[in-house]
C-alpha cells in the first residue's frame, strides 16, 4: 500500500505554468492505493468513491482514450510505461481510497496521481526518483485528463516534508525546503472549504493560461517568469487591459513568493500575513479567479483577527486559508459562518492544516 498527500499552496498561484515560483506544502489528507501485480498487461482500478471501475489494456491507454476518474489512474500508468525504465511493466490491480476533498483546491488529483505513480514505480521496478514520478503525474493530467496544469501539485505531493514548505522553481525544477513552524510561532493555518467545487479541465484555467502566453509573447520573453514588477509599465503599453492584468498578477505573485520565503527564513511565519492578503487581492482583481464565497471567507477571517488570508488552489471555487493566532481560530470560524449565513450560503467545512510528509509506501 502506498499513499500521497493533498497539498495547500501557501502562496504562488498560477505561477507554475509560467515557469515561476511556488510555495506549497503537503497536508495530512491522503489518497491510498493498495496494488498488486497480475498476469497479462491489463490494469484494473476500483475505488471507494465511484461504483465504476477503470480498466484497460496498457497498450490502449492514451490521450482521448479514457475518461472520468480513471483517466488519472490509467494516465499515470501510460506515462510511466513510456519512460526509458519501463521494461518490466505488467498487469496490475489497484484499489483506491482517499480523504482528500475533491474539487476543494487541495489537489485531490495530484494526490491520486502520485499515489498511483509510487505504487507502479515499485511494482514495475522502474527505479524512478520523486521528481520523475511527479512529472509522470503532470503528463497524465495534461495529456490524458486534458487539464493544462503546471508541476506544483505533483511536486508538493512527492517532495513534501513535515514542518516545511516546498520552495519550487518551476523552470529549473529545483526544490528547497523552507521551515514553516506554525506551532512554534503560536499560529494555526485554517483551511476553509467553500464547498464550491471546480474542475480545471472545464473552467477558466485554460483561458488564463492562454492570456499569460499571449502576454509573454507581447513582451518578447519565453515566459512571464522573465519579467519583474519593474517591467510592468512597458507591458501595459503593449497589451490590452485584460491581458495586462492577467500578467500583472503572475509577475507580482512571483515576487510575493520570493519575499515570503525570505520572511519565513528571517522572521518566521508571523510576518507573512500581508503577503498572503495581497496575493488574494491580486487573484480577485487582476486574475479574476476568486468567487464571492471565497472573497467572503477571506474578509470574514481577516475581520476576526487573521494575520493574512487568501484563496488557495486553481480558483473558481475551492478553499481559502487564513493564518491565525491559535487563540483566534474559533472566532474566525464563527465570523465566517455568520457571514455565510447572512449571504445565504451553505456552511463551509473547516480544517486545520500543517506541513506533512510526501508520498511513500505505507505497508
N, C-alpha and C positions, 0 to 999 in steps of 0.2 A: 504494500500500500504506500502510495506517495501522496503528497499534498502540496498545494501552493496557496499563498495568501492573496486576498484582495489588497488594495492599496488606497491610501489617501494621498493626494498631491498637496503638499504643504503650500507650494507656490510654483508657478510656471505653467500657465495654461495655454495650450495651442502654440507653444514654442517648439515642441519636439519635432514636428514635421517641417519646421522652418530651420532645422539644424541648430537650434538654440540650446538653452539650459533649462533643466527641470530639477525639482527637489521633492520627490515623493518619499513615502516610507510604507513598508509592509504593515498590515494590521493583523489582528488576531483571527478575524473571519477567514475561513479557508475552504478550498474545494479539495476533496479527497478522491483518489482514484485507486480502486483495487484492480489489479491487472494480472493476467496470466497468458503465457504463450499457448497457442493451439496449432494443430496441423493446418496445412494449406496456407493461403495468403489472404484470407477473409478477415476483416475487422468487424467486430460486433460490440456495440456500446449500449448500455442501458443506464438509466438514471432514476433517482428518486423524484426528479422534478418534471418528468414527462412520461406519459404512457407509451410513447412511440420510441422504438429502438432506432439507433443509427447503425447502418450495416452496409458494407460494400466491399468488393474485392479491391486490394490495394491498387491494382493497375487501372481501375476505372475511376479513381478519385482525381479530381482536378477542378479548375475554375469552371463554374456553371454546372457542375455535375451533382453537387449535393446542396441541400438547403436546410433551413431550420437549425436547431441547436446542434445537430450532428455535424454541421459544416465546420464548427470549431474543432471538434474531436478528429474527424476524418481529415480535415485540412492540415492539422498538425502532423498526422501520420504521412500524408502526401509530402509535406515539406521536408520531414526527416528522411523519407525514403529517397528524396532527391539529393541528399548530401553525399559527399565522396566517401563517407564512412559506412554507408548503408549497404553492406554486403550480407548482413545477417538478418534481414527483415523476414518476418513470418507472420502468420495469422495471430490475432490477439483478441482476447475477451476483456472488456473493461466494464466496471460498474462504478458509477459516479454519484457522489453526494456533495452538497455544498450548503454552507450557511452564509455565503457572500450574497447580499441582496442584489437581485437582478435589476438593472436599469436605475440604480441609485447613485451612479457616479463613483462607485467604489471598485470598478473594474472586475466585475464577475467574469467577463470574457477572458481577460488575461490570466486570471486565476485558473480557469478551466484549461486554457491552452498550456500553461506552464506545468500544471499537474500532469496532464497527458504527456507532454514532452519529456518530463522527468521519468515517467513510467516507461515509455517506449525506448528512451535512451538506454535504460538499463536492461530491459527485456531483450532488446535487439543488439546489445553490446556495442553501441555506437561510440561511446567514449567522448562524447561532445562536452565542451565546457559550458558553463552557465550562460555567458553571452551568446554562444551559438544556439542554445536552446531558446533563449529569448527571441532571437532573430527568426527562428523557425516559427514561433508563435505569431510574430508580427506578419510574416509572409502568409501564413494561413489566413489571418484576419483580412489582410489586404487583397489577396488573390482568390481565395476560395469563398470566404464570407462576403467580401466586397465592400468592406469598410476601410476607408483610406486613413487609417490611424498611424501614428508615429510609434516610436520604440519605448516610450516612457513606461507604459503599464507593464509590459513584459519584463523589462529590466528591473523594475521595482519588485516584482514578484519573485524574480530569480536571485537578486542581489541583496534583498532586504536583510537588515541585522537588528537585533534587539537594541533599543536605546539609541538608534541612529537613523538619520535620513540618508538617502542616496542622492548625491550631487552628480548629475549625469550631463556630460557634454554630448549632445545628440549628434554632433558632426563626427567627432573622433571616437565616440562610444567609450570614452574614458570615464570611469566612475570612481568617486571618492565617498567615503562615509563621513558624515558630519554629525557630531554629537547633538542629540535632541533629548536632553534630560528634563522632561516635563516635571516629573515627580520631584526631582531635586530642586527645582525652581518654585515649587508650590503651585504648579499650574496644571490645568486639565485642558484637553482638546475635545470639545463636544462636537460630534457629527450629528447633523440634523437632516434626516432623510425626508424630503418634502413629499415623497410618495408620488411625485410626478415622474413617471418613468419615461426614459428616452431610448432611442435606437440610433446609434451613429450612422448606420448604413442608410437610413431613410430620413435623417434630419438635415439641418442646415450645415452639418460638418463639412461636407464636400464643397459647398459653396464658399465657406470661409477659407478653405484650403486654396481654392481657385483664386480668390481675391489676393491671398498672400503671394501666390506665384506671379500674379499679374503685377503686384507692387514691386516685387524683386526685379522683374523684367524691366519695368519703367526706370528703376533706379540703377540698372546695369550691374546688378550683383547676382551671385549664384543663389543666395537665399537671404531672407530678412535678418538672419544671424549676422550678416556682414555690415549691418547698419547700426549706428549708435544714436542716442537721442539727439546728438548734435547734427545728424544728417536729416532730421525730420523736416526742417524748413525747406530744404531743397526738394524733398519728395513731395511736399504739399503743392509745389508749383507744377509738378508733373502728373499727378494722379487726380482722378475725380474724388469728390468728397468722401464717398463711402469707402473706396479702396484705400484712401489715405488713413481713415480712422481704423480700418482693419489692421493696416501696417503699424500704425502708432501703438496699438495695443501690444503687438508682438515685440516691437523694439523696446518699449518701456518695460514690458514684462520680463524680458531677458535681463534688463538692468536691475529690476527688483529681485530676481533670483540671486544674482551675484551679490547684491547688497545684503540679502537675507543670510546667505552663507557667511559673510563677513561678520554680521551682527551675532549670529549663533556662536561663532568661534571666539569672538572677543567679549561679548556681553551675556550670552545665553538667551534662551527663548523669550524672556520677559521683554526684550527690546524689539521684537519683530512685528508687534501688533499693527503699527501704522502701515507697514508694507503690505500686510495681508488685506487691510481695508482698501488701500489704494489699488491693489490688484482687482478687487471686486468692482470698484467704480469703473475701472478700465474695461472689464468684461461687460459691465452693464451698458456703458455709454458708447464705447468705441467698437467692441467686438459684437455686442448685442446678442449674447448667448445666455443671459440670465432670464428668469421668469419672474412674474410678480410674487410667486410663493418663495422663491429663493431670495429676492430682494427683501421681502418682509422678514424672513428668518434672520438675515444679517442685521437689519435695522433693529429688530427687537432684541437680539443678543447684545448689540452694542449699547442699547439703552439700559440694559441690565448689568452693565459693567464689564463686558468683554473688552480685552485689550486690542483685539482686532478680529475681523470675521470676513469670510469670503466664500463664494461658491467654489466647489472643487469638482473636478472632472470635466467632461466634454461639454456640459451645458445642456440647455433646452430641457431642463428638468434635473432630477437627481438630488444631490446633497450640498449642504453648506457646512463649513466648520467654523467654530468660534473658540478663540484662545481665552481662557478664563482663569482667574484666581480660583483655587479649589473651593473657597467659600462662596463663590458666586454661581456655581453650576445650577443649583436648584432654582435660584432666582431667574437665571437665563431661560431655563426650561419653562418656567411659569410665564415669563414675558412672551416667549414665542407662542405658547399655547393660547394665551389670551389674545394675542394679535391675530392668530389664525381663526380663533372663534369669532372675533369681530368681523373678519373678512369673509366668513362663511366657508372657510377651507377645512378639509378634514385634518385631524391632528397628525402632526409629523411623528416620525419614530426617532428617538434619541439614543445615542450610544456614545460612550467614551472610547476614544481610540488612542493608541500609543504604538511606537515602533516595535515591531516583532520580527521574528526570523523569516527568511525567504523559503523558497521551495526546497523540498527534500524528501527522503524516504522515511516513512514512519514505522513500518513493520517489515 
